[in-house]
Amino acid sequence: MVKALISLVFLTLVFSCHKEIEFPEADFEVPTGTMKAGVPVTFKNTSRNASAYEWDFGDSSTIVTSGDAEITHNFKIGGNFNVRLIAKNGGGSNGISKSIKVDAPDRPLPKAIFDLDPALECPAPCTVSITNKSINSTSYTWFFGDNTPFETRQRDEKLSRTFSEPRSYAITLVAKASGLPNDTLIKTLKVTAPQSVQPTAEFDISEENCTYNCDVTFTNKSASGVTYLWNFGDGSLSTDLSPKHTYKRAGAYNVILVTRNGNLTSMKKKTVQIYAKCRLAKHTRQHPITGKYEALFTYDANDFPLRSTEIENEMSGAPVSRIVNDYTYADGQLTRQNYSLAVRNNSQSVVEISSGIFSYKYNSDGLLSSTEILRTTVKDRNNPAGGSTISKLALQYEYHTNYNVSKVIVDGTVYNYSETGLLLSVIPSSDNSGEVYTLKHQNFTKTYRVTKYIIADNRISEIEFTDNAKQKLEYDQEGQLIRKTFRDPALPSETSCVEEWKYDNQKNINLLTRVHLGHPSYLAPEGVILHNITSYTKAIYRAGLLDETQVNETTAFSEYNTEGLPTRSNLFAGDNIYTYYCNR
């Protein structure tokens, strides 16, 4: 009896704690009176015990999920429609349908209709033709995959849009008529990744075979190209479709056009001949102390320099120096320069020999890919074969897809650039001898190695060395270097080294301190009297060639020929004579 009583009490407690979930009841009120297409109709939701709703208006419009007490719908056509509401909660769902009659509109409603060609997808860059075929409309608003509207009142017009980025674009048309509801149609266009089509590079040249400082026009005739790189053969590049280029010097220039489509390329090369009216053939100078100087220059048929030979003979019996430069070309591009210097004493015994080999290589786009410089110096009066020093410098170049330089490696030191040409970082190499500097100051000499470069505003703003030494670089508003300050905190303050630059209106250097090279080993310590001695240097260019120099405000060139080229000067305090070939 007791066990039965306990069980009854337990069951009573269990059922008293359980609350039954009420089943939803769907219901809504239909507005009274006449309903007409094009005029909004409001339905009142009177459902009970529901938390979610689905409205189907029976006219093929999108099902609407709304928990609002009232919902408005616009029927586009007249007819009998079965409106259905489904009410839901955690216990289930319940639906109710009601039939309504909608009268035809007083005038036809707008209907948005348009065609796309191509209709579904195409590779980037995708150019799509869009034809508006809407009816019963007087104005239109387009959206081409963004939030920027394009308004028009033209119905049967054809629009054209190009989509460059691979993604899906919602092409939307809103058709309108005054006093009537708008109609909207959305079509999705899928733009896929570019398809690589084999391009064919071709171009025409006009205004060629002219004298230096002339403009040459290049007209692009390529097929299936997406990007273009022009290499004009003089170190200048362009990515324009059909560029114009000015050649400052005479010569035969191999112009290379590289066109790309995806990962496929095509190259076309043509030669542009630029002639010189006058070529410098000989330069002689007579100096009362150093004696006679003579330089001879030779050229090939295309006005490319082949050799320069300079001989200086000092009357006092001091050494005679001979400098020779030889140039080698391939496909119009400089591939090698051989430099040699021989110094002999008055007995014609060699006391110094220097030589240099400059090698240049180019990639398939005609861009410089590497430079190698090998120098050898032999300086020993008693043993010309001894006392040799050899230095080697290797540079490598890499490029972005837009053909701007991305990286330059100088003996392991890496210079990184953005696609727009901004200097991003400089990473010094412990193997690069060029990163080791020596400061010479009165009674001591100290050696430093670069540990870090700091970049600011696309420039090297500070260089950090071992022993916490630093060099600060300052620039003017034009971005030109105006001051370098070197400081080692472990040394006395008077050993701070300063260099300064000033510029003229053409941004040429026209004033600089007596020592102007950038390494601490060449800096005059602050407070030393030499720091306050300045020399004026100025260069004037005409037609891209050095035409006039001034030293301490004294004009070097004083006489010119009818071509405006200097024929006589007092450069280096000597009587200089310049001889030209003027056969064009």
C-alpha positions as CSV (number, residue, x, y, z in Angstrom):
1,M,0.0,0.0,0.0
2,V,2.8,2.4,0.9
3,K,4.7,1.6,-2.3
4,A,1.6,2.3,-4.4
5,L,1.1,5.6,-2.7
6,I,4.8,6.7,-3.3
7,S,4.5,5.8,-7.0
8,L,1.3,7.8,-7.4
9,V,2.9,10.9,-5.8
10,F,6.0,10.6,-8.1
11,L,3.9,10.4,-11.3
12,T,1.9,13.4,-10.1
13,L,5.1,15.4,-9.7
14,V,6.4,14.4,-13.1
15,F,3.3,15.3,-15.1
16,S,2.9,18.5,-13.2
17,C,6.4,19.7,-14.3
18,H,5.8,19.0,-18.1
19,K,4.3,21.8,-20.2
20,E,2.8,20.7,-23.5
21,I,3.9,22.6,-26.7
22,E,0.8,24.1,-28.4
23,F,0.4,23.3,-32.1
24,P,0.6,26.4,-34.4
25,E,-2.6,27.7,-36.1
26,A,-2.1,29.4,-39.4
27,D,-4.6,32.1,-40.4
28,F,-4.6,35.5,-42.3
29,E,-7.1,38.1,-43.3
30,V,-7.7,39.0,-47.0
31,P,-8.4,42.7,-47.6
32,T,-12.0,43.5,-48.6
33,G,-12.9,45.2,-51.8
34,T,-11.5,45.0,-55.3
35,M,-7.9,44.0,-55.8
36,K,-6.1,45.2,-58.9
37,A,-2.8,44.2,-60.5
38,G,-0.1,46.8,-60.0
39,V,-1.7,48.1,-56.8
40,P,-0.1,46.8,-53.5
41,V,-2.3,44.3,-51.5
42,T,-1.9,44.0,-47.7
43,F,-2.5,40.8,-45.9
44,K,-2.9,40.6,-42.1
45,N,-1.2,37.7,-40.3
46,T,-3.5,36.4,-37.6
47,S,-1.8,33.1,-36.9
48,R,-1.3,31.8,-33.3
49,N,1.5,29.9,-31.5
50,A,3.9,30.3,-34.4
51,S,7.5,31.5,-34.6
52,A,8.2,31.4,-38.4
53,Y,6.1,31.9,-41.5
54,E,6.2,31.2,-45.3
55,W,4.0,33.2,-47.7
56,D,3.3,31.8,-51.2
57,F,1.1,34.2,-53.2
58,G,0.4,31.8,-56.0
59,D,1.7,34.0,-58.9
60,S,5.1,32.3,-59.3
61,S,6.8,35.0,-57.3
62,T,9.5,34.2,-54.7
63,I,8.3,32.6,-51.4
64,V,8.6,35.2,-48.6
65,T,9.6,34.4,-45.0
66,S,8.4,37.2,-42.8
67,G,7.2,37.4,-39.2
68,D,5.6,40.8,-39.6
69,A,2.0,41.3,-38.6
70,E,1.2,42.6,-42.1
71,I,2.8,41.9,-45.4
72,T,2.3,43.7,-48.8
73,H,2.4,42.1,-52.2
74,N,2.1,43.4,-55.7
75,F,0.5,41.1,-58.2
76,K,1.9,41.8,-61.7
77,I,-1.1,40.3,-63.6
78,G,-4.8,39.8,-63.1
79,G,-6.4,36.4,-62.3
80,N,-7.5,34.0,-59.5
81,F,-4.6,33.2,-57.1
82,N,-4.4,30.7,-54.3
83,V,-2.5,32.5,-51.4
84,R,-1.0,30.1,-48.9
85,L,0.5,30.8,-45.4
86,I,2.4,28.1,-43.4
87,A,3.0,28.8,-39.7
88,K,5.7,26.9,-37.8
89,N,7.1,26.3,-34.3
90,G,9.0,23.6,-32.5
91,G,5.9,21.4,-32.4
92,G,5.3,21.3,-36.1
93,S,3.7,23.4,-38.9
94,N,0.2,24.3,-40.1
95,G,-0.9,25.8,-43.4
96,I,-4.0,27.6,-44.7
97,S,-4.9,28.6,-48.3
98,K,-7.4,31.3,-49.4
99,S,-8.4,32.1,-53.0
100,I,-8.5,35.7,-54.1
101,K,-9.4,37.4,-57.3
102,V,-7.1,40.1,-58.8
103,D,-8.4,42.3,-61.6
104,A,-6.2,43.1,-64.6
105,P,-4.4,46.5,-64.4
106,D,-5.7,49.6,-66.1
107,R,-2.5,49.6,-68.3
108,P,0.2,47.0,-68.8
109,L,2.8,46.7,-66.0
110,P,6.6,47.1,-66.8
111,K,8.3,43.8,-67.6
112,A,12.2,43.7,-67.5
113,I,13.6,41.6,-70.2
114,F,17.2,41.5,-71.5
115,D,19.7,39.2,-73.3
116,L,23.4,38.6,-72.6
117,D,25.9,37.6,-75.3
118,P,27.7,35.5,-74.1
119,A,24.8,34.4,-71.9
120,L,26.4,32.5,-69.0
121,E,30.2,32.7,-68.8
122,C,33.3,33.8,-70.7
123,P,37.1,34.2,-69.9
124,A,38.5,37.5,-68.6
125,P,38.7,40.1,-70.0
126,C,35.1,39.3,-70.9
127,T,33.2,41.8,-73.2
128,V,29.5,41.2,-73.0
129,S,26.8,42.6,-75.4
130,I,23.6,43.4,-73.5
131,T,20.2,43.9,-75.4
132,N,17.3,45.5,-73.6
133,K,14.0,43.9,-74.7
134,S,11.8,45.2,-71.8
135,I,8.1,46.0,-72.4
136,N,5.6,48.5,-71.0
137,S,8.6,50.5,-69.6
138,T,9.7,54.1,-70.0
139,S,13.0,54.2,-68.1
140,Y,15.6,51.7,-67.0
141,T,18.3,51.4,-64.3
142,W,21.2,48.9,-64.8
143,F,23.6,47.5,-62.3
144,F,26.6,45.7,-63.7
145,G,27.8,43.7,-60.7
146,D,28.3,46.7,-58.4
147,N,26.3,49.3,-56.6
148,T,26.8,52.0,-59.3
149,P,23.5,52.6,-61.2
150,F,23.4,53.4,-64.9
151,E,20.3,55.2,-66.0
152,T,18.8,55.2,-69.5
153,R,15.5,55.8,-71.3
154,Q,16.5,53.8,-74.4
155,R,14.7,50.4,-74.8
156,D,16.1,48.6,-77.8
157,E,19.6,49.8,-77.3
158,K,22.6,47.5,-77.1
159,L,25.1,48.0,-74.3
160,S,28.7,46.7,-74.0
161,R,30.6,46.1,-70.8
162,T,34.0,44.5,-70.2
163,F,34.6,42.6,-67.0
164,S,38.3,42.0,-66.2
165,E,38.3,40.3,-62.8
166,P,37.4,36.6,-62.8
167,R,34.2,36.3,-60.6
168,S,30.4,36.2,-60.8
169,Y,28.6,39.4,-61.7
170,A,24.9,40.0,-61.0
171,I,23.7,41.9,-64.1
172,T,20.5,43.6,-63.0
173,L,17.8,45.6,-64.9
174,V,15.0,47.5,-63.2
175,A,12.2,48.4,-65.7
176,K,10.0,51.4,-64.7
177,A,6.9,53.3,-65.8
178,S,5.3,56.2,-64.0
179,G,2.7,55.3,-61.5
180,L,3.3,51.6,-61.8
181,P,5.5,49.2,-59.8
182,N,9.0,48.4,-61.0
183,D,10.0,45.1,-62.4
184,T,13.4,43.6,-61.8
185,L,15.4,40.9,-63.6
186,I,18.7,39.6,-62.5
187,K,21.0,37.4,-64.6
188,T,24.4,36.0,-63.4
189,L,27.4,36.2,-65.6
190,K,30.4,34.1,-64.6
191,V,33.8,35.5,-65.7
192,T,36.4,32.8,-65.6
193,A,40.2,33.0,-65.5
194,P,41.8,34.2,-68.8
195,Q,42.3,31.6,-71.4
196,S,45.7,31.7,-73.0
197,V,45.6,32.3,-76.7
198,Q,48.8,32.3,-78.7
199,P,49.5,35.9,-79.5
200,T,51.3,37.2,-82.6
201,A,53.6,40.3,-82.1
202,E,53.8,42.7,-85.0
203,F,54.4,46.5,-85.4
204,D,55.1,49.2,-87.9
205,I,57.7,52.0,-87.6
206,S,57.4,55.6,-88.8
207,E,59.7,58.6,-88.7
208,E,62.7,56.4,-88.5
209,N,66.1,56.9,-90.2
210,C,66.3,60.4,-88.7
211,T,69.1,62.2,-86.9
212,Y,69.5,62.0,-83.1
213,N,67.0,63.6,-80.7
214,C,64.1,62.7,-83.0
215,D,60.8,61.0,-82.3
216,V,59.9,57.6,-83.7
217,T,56.4,56.3,-83.6
218,F,55.6,52.6,-83.2
219,T,52.2,51.3,-84.2
220,N,51.1,48.0,-82.6
221,K,49.7,45.5,-85.1
222,S,49.7,42.5,-82.8
223,A,47.0,39.9,-82.6
224,S,45.5,38.3,-79.5
225,G,47.8,40.2,-77.2
226,V,46.8,41.2,-73.7
227,T,49.9,43.0,-72.4
228,Y,52.8,44.5,-74.3
229,L,56.4,45.3,-73.5
230,W,58.5,47.5,-75.8
231,N,62.3,47.5,-75.5
232,F,63.6,50.4,-77.6
233,G,67.2,49.2,-77.6
234,D,68.6,52.1,-75.7
235,G,67.7,51.0,-72.2
236,S,64.2,52.5,-72.3
237,L,61.0,50.4,-71.9
238,S,57.2,51.0,-72.4
239,T,54.0,49.1,-71.8
240,D,51.9,51.4,-74.0
241,L,49.9,50.0,-76.8
242,S,51.5,52.1,-79.6
243,P,54.2,54.3,-78.0
244,K,56.3,57.2,-79.3
245,H,60.0,57.3,-78.3
246,T,62.8,59.9,-78.6
247,Y,66.3,58.7,-79.3
248,K,69.0,60.9,-77.9
249,R,72.0,59.3,-79.6
250,A,72.9,57.9,-83.0
251,G,73.0,54.2,-83.6
252,A,71.2,51.1,-84.9
253,Y,68.7,50.1,-82.2
254,N,67.0,46.8,-82.1
255,V,63.4,47.4,-81.0
256,I,61.8,44.4,-79.4
257,L,58.0,44.0,-78.9
258,V,57.0,41.2,-76.5
259,T,53.2,40.5,-76.4
260,R,51.7,38.2,-73.8
261,N,48.4,36.3,-73.4
262,G,48.4,34.4,-70.2
263,N,51.5,32.3,-70.1
264,L,52.0,32.5,-73.9
265,T,54.3,35.0,-75.5
266,S,55.3,36.2,-78.9
267,M,58.3,38.5,-79.9
268,K,59.0,40.7,-82.9
269,K,62.3,42.5,-83.5
270,K,63.0,45.3,-85.9
271,T,65.9,47.7,-86.3
272,V,65.6,51.5,-86.1
273,Q,68.5,53.5,-87.6
274,I,69.3,56.8,-85.9
275,Y,72.0,58.9,-87.5
276,A,74.4,61.5,-86.1
277,K,74.9,64.7,-87.9
278,C,78.4,64.8,-86.3
279,R,80.5,62.2,-84.6
280,L,83.4,63.1,-82.3
281,A,86.4,61.7,-84.0
282,K,89.3,63.3,-82.1
283,H,90.0,65.2,-79.0
284,T,93.5,66.8,-78.4
285,R,94.7,68.9,-75.5
286,Q,98.0,70.8,-74.9
287,H,98.9,71.5,-71.3
288,P,101.9,73.5,-70.2
289,I,102.8,70.9,-67.5
290,T,101.1,67.6,-68.3
291,G,101.9,67.8,-72.0
292,K,99.9,66.4,-74.9
293,Y,96.6,64.5,-74.6
294,E,95.0,62.8,-77.5
295,A,91.8,60.7,-77.7
296,L,90.6,58.9,-80.9
297,F,87.1,57.5,-81.4
298,T,85.8,55.0,-84.0
299,Y,82.3,53.9,-84.9
300,D,80.6,51.1,-86.9
301,A,78.2,51.7,-89.9
302,N,75.3,52.2,-87.5
303,D,77.1,54.9,-85.4
304,F,77.7,52.6,-82.5
305,P,81.0,53.4,-80.8
306,L,83.6,50.6,-81.3
307,R,86.7,52.0,-79.7
308,S,88.1,54.9,-77.8
309,T,91.8,55.4,-77.3
310,E,93.2,58.0,-74.9
311,I,97.0,58.8,-74.7
312,E,98.5,61.3,-72.3
313,N,102.1,62.2,-72.4
314,E,103.6,64.3,-69.6
315,M,106.5,66.5,-70.6
316,S,108.3,66.3,-67.2
317,G,109.3,62.7,-67.8
318,A,106.5,61.3,-65.7
319,P,104.5,58.3,-66.8
320,V,102.7,58.0,-70.1
321,S,99.2,56.6,-69.8
322,R,97.2,54.8,-72.4
323,I,93.4,54.0,-72.0
324,V,91.6,51.8,-74.5
325,N,87.8,51.0,-74.4
326,D,86.5,48.3,-76.8
327,Y,82.8,47.6,-77.3
328,T,81.0,44.5,-78.5
329,Y,77.3,44.2,-79.6
330,A,74.9,41.5,-80.4
331,D,71.4,42.2,-81.9
332,G,72.0,45.9,-81.2
333,Q,72.6,45.4,-77.5
334,L,75.9,46.0,-75.7
335,T,77.2,42.7,-74.5
336,R,80.8,43.4,-73.6
337,Q,83.1,46.3,-72.8
338,N,86.9,45.8,-72.4
339,Y,88.8,48.5,-70.6
340,S,92.5,48.7,-70.3
341,L,95.0,51.2,-68.7
342,A,98.7,51.0,-69.2
343,V,101.1,53.5,-67.4
344,R,104.7,53.6,-68.4
345,N,107.5,55.7,-66.9
346,N,109.9,57.8,-69.0
347,S,112.0,54.6,-69.7
348,Q,108.8,53.0,-71.1
349,S,108.8,50.4,-68.4
350,V,105.3,49.4,-67.4
351,V,104.6,50.6,-63.8
352,E,100.8,49.9,-63.7
353,I,98.3,47.9,-65.7
354,S,94.6,47.9,-65.1
355,S,92.0,46.0,-67.1
356,G,88.3,45.6,-66.8
357,I,85.7,43.4,-68.5
358,F,82.0,44.4,-68.3
359,S,79.7,41.6,-69.5
360,Y,75.9,42.1,-70.0
361,K,73.2,39.4,-70.5
362,Y,69.6,39.8,-71.5
363,N,66.5,37.7,-71.0
364,S,64.0,36.6,-73.7
365,D,62.1,39.9,-73.3
366,G,65.2,41.8,-74.2
367,L,65.6,43.0,-70.6
368,L,68.9,43.1,-68.8
369,S,69.2,40.0,-66.7
370,S,72.8,40.2,-65.3
371,T,75.9,42.3,-65.3
372,E,79.4,41.1,-64.4
373,I,82.3,43.4,-63.8
374,L,85.8,41.9,-63.5
375,R,88.7,44.3,-62.7
376,T,92.4,43.5,-62.5
377,T,95.2,45.9,-61.4
378,V,98.9,45.2,-61.4
379,K,101.0,47.9,-59.7
380,D,104.6,47.1,-59.0
381,R,107.5,49.1,-60.4
382,N,110.0,46.4,-59.9
383,N,107.8,43.4,-60.8
384,P,105.0,44.2,-63.3
385,A,103.7,40.6,-62.9
386,G,103.3,41.0,-59.1
387,G,101.2,43.1,-56.8
388,S,98.0,42.0,-58.6
389,T,94.5,42.9,-57.2
390,I,91.4,41.4,-58.6
391,S,87.8,42.6,-57.9
392,K,84.6,41.1,-59.2
393,L,81.1,42.5,-59.0
394,A,78.0,40.5,-60.1
395,L,74.5,42.0,-60.5
396,Q,71.3,40.1,-61.2
397,Y,67.9,41.5,-62.2
398,E,64.4,40.1,-61.8
399,Y,61.1,41.6,-63.0
400,H,57.4,41.8,-62.1
401,T,54.8,40.6,-64.5
402,N,54.3,44.3,-65.5
403,Y,58.0,44.3,-66.4
404,N,59.1,46.7,-63.7
405,V,62.2,45.6,-61.8
406,S,61.2,43.4,-58.8
407,K,64.7,42.6,-57.4
408,V,68.3,43.6,-57.9
409,I,71.0,41.4,-56.3
410,V,74.4,43.0,-56.0
411,D,76.9,40.4,-54.7
412,G,74.3,39.0,-52.4
413,T,72.8,42.3,-51.2
414,V,69.1,42.2,-52.2
415,Y,67.1,45.3,-53.3
416,N,63.3,44.6,-53.4
417,Y,60.9,46.8,-55.4
418,S,57.1,47.0,-55.7
419,E,55.2,46.6,-59.0
420,T,55.1,50.4,-59.1
421,G,58.8,50.8,-58.7
422,L,58.9,51.7,-55.0
423,L,61.9,50.5,-53.0
424,L,60.6,48.1,-50.3
425,S,63.6,46.8,-48.6
426,V,67.4,46.4,-48.8
427,I,68.9,43.3,-47.2
428,P,72.7,43.5,-46.8
429,S,74.8,40.4,-47.4
430,S,77.7,39.5,-45.1
431,D,79.5,38.2,-48.2
432,N,79.4,41.5,-50.1
433,S,82.7,43.4,-49.7
434,G,80.9,46.5,-50.8
435,E,79.1,46.5,-47.4
436,V,82.4,47.0,-45.6
437,Y,83.5,50.7,-45.1
438,T,86.5,52.3,-43.6
439,L,86.6,55.6,-41.8
440,K,90.0,57.3,-41.9
441,H,90.4,60.2,-39.5
442,Q,93.7,61.8,-38.6
443,N,95.5,59.2,-36.4
444,F,93.1,56.3,-36.6
445,T,91.4,54.0,-39.0
446,K,88.2,52.0,-38.3
447,T,86.3,49.5,-40.3
448,Y,82.5,49.0,-40.3
449,R,80.1,46.6,-41.9
450,V,76.5,47.4,-42.8
451,T,74.0,45.6,-40.7
452,K,70.7,47.2,-41.7
453,Y,69.0,49.6,-44.1
454,I,66.0,51.6,-43.0
455,I,63.5,52.6,-45.8
456,A,61.2,55.6,-45.5
457,D,59.2,57.3,-48.3
458,N,60.7,54.9,-51.0
459,R,64.3,55.9,-50.0
460,I,67.1,54.7,-47.8
461,S,66.7,57.0,-44.8
462,E,69.3,55.5,-42.5
463,I,72.1,52.9,-42.6
464,E,73.1,51.0,-39.5
465,F,76.7,49.7,-39.1
466,T,78.5,47.6,-36.6
467,D,79.4,49.3,-33.2
468,N,76.1,51.2,-33.4
469,A,77.4,53.6,-36.0
470,K,74.8,55.2,-38.2
471,Q,74.5,57.3,-41.3
472,K,71.5,59.5,-41.8
473,L,70.4,60.5,-45.3
474,E,68.3,63.6,-45.8
475,Y,66.3,64.6,-48.9
476,D,64.5,67.7,-50.2
477,Q,60.9,68.0,-51.3
478,E,61.9,66.8,-54.8
479,G,63.3,63.6,-53.3
480,Q,66.9,64.6,-54.1
481,L,69.7,63.8,-51.6
482,I,70.9,66.9,-49.8
483,R,72.9,65.7,-46.8
484,K,74.6,62.6,-45.3
485,T,75.7,62.5,-41.7
486,F,77.8,59.7,-40.3
487,R,78.2,59.2,-36.5
488,D,79.9,56.6,-34.4
489,P,78.9,57.0,-30.7
490,A,82.1,55.3,-29.6
491,L,84.3,58.0,-31.2
492,P,84.7,61.7,-30.2
493,S,81.9,64.0,-31.5
494,E,84.3,65.8,-33.8
495,T,84.5,62.7,-36.0
496,S,80.9,63.2,-37.2
497,C,81.1,63.3,-41.0
498,V,78.9,65.4,-43.2
499,E,78.3,65.7,-46.9
500,E,76.0,68.2,-48.6
501,W,74.5,68.7,-52.1
502,K,72.7,71.6,-53.8
503,Y,70.9,71.6,-57.1
504,D,69.9,74.1,-59.8
505,N,66.5,74.6,-61.3
506,Q,67.0,71.7,-63.7
507,K,67.7,69.3,-60.8
508,N,71.4,69.0,-61.9
509,I,74.0,69.1,-59.1
510,N,75.6,72.6,-59.2
511,L,77.1,72.8,-55.7
512,L,78.6,70.1,-53.5
513,T,81.1,69.8,-50.8
514,R,84.7,69.0,-51.7
515,V,84.2,65.3,-50.9
516,H,81.0,63.9,-52.2
517,L,81.3,60.1,-52.4
518,G,78.9,58.2,-50.2
519,H,81.2,56.0,-48.1
520,P,82.5,57.0,-44.7
521,S,86.1,56.5,-45.9
522,Y,85.6,59.5,-48.2
523,L,84.0,61.8,-45.7
524,A,85.8,64.8,-44.2
525,P,85.3,64.9,-40.4
526,E,83.2,67.8,-39.3
527,G,85.3,70.8,-38.1
528,V,88.3,70.0,-40.4
529,I,89.0,73.0,-42.6
530,L,88.7,71.0,-45.7
531,H,85.0,70.5,-45.1
532,N,84.4,74.2,-45.7
533,I,86.1,74.3,-49.1
534,T,83.5,73.9,-51.9
535,S,83.9,73.4,-55.6
536,Y,81.3,74.3,-58.1
537,T,80.4,71.8,-60.8
538,K,77.7,72.2,-63.4
539,A,76.8,70.2,-66.5
540,I,74.7,71.4,-69.4
541,Y,73.2,68.9,-71.9
542,R,72.1,69.4,-75.4
543,A,70.4,66.7,-77.4
544,G,71.1,64.3,-74.6
545,L,74.9,64.8,-74.8
546,L,77.2,66.5,-72.4
547,D,77.7,69.9,-74.1
548,E,79.1,72.2,-71.5
549,T,80.6,72.0,-68.0
550,Q,81.5,74.7,-65.5
551,V,84.1,74.4,-62.8
552,N,84.2,77.1,-60.1
553,E,81.9,79.1,-62.4
554,T,84.4,79.1,-65.3
555,T,82.9,78.0,-68.6
556,A,84.9,75.1,-70.0
557,F,83.7,75.3,-73.6
558,S,84.2,78.6,-75.4
559,E,83.8,77.9,-79.1
560,Y,81.1,76.0,-81.1
561,N,80.6,74.9,-84.6
562,T,77.5,75.5,-86.7
563,E,75.9,72.3,-85.2
564,G,76.3,73.8,-81.7
565,L,79.0,71.4,-80.7
566,P,82.1,72.5,-78.8
567,T,85.2,72.8,-80.9
568,R,87.6,74.5,-78.4
569,S,87.7,74.7,-74.6
570,N,90.0,75.4,-71.7
571,L,89.0,72.2,-69.8
572,F,91.6,71.0,-67.3
573,A,93.6,74.3,-67.9
574,G,94.6,73.1,-71.3
575,D,94.0,74.1,-74.9
576,N,91.4,71.5,-76.1
577,I,90.5,70.9,-79.7
578,Y,87.5,68.7,-80.8
579,T,87.3,67.3,-84.3
580,Y,84.1,65.8,-85.8
581,Y,82.8,63.9,-88.8
582,C,79.8,65.9,-90.0
583,N,78.7,63.9,-93.0
584,R,74.9,64.0,-92.5
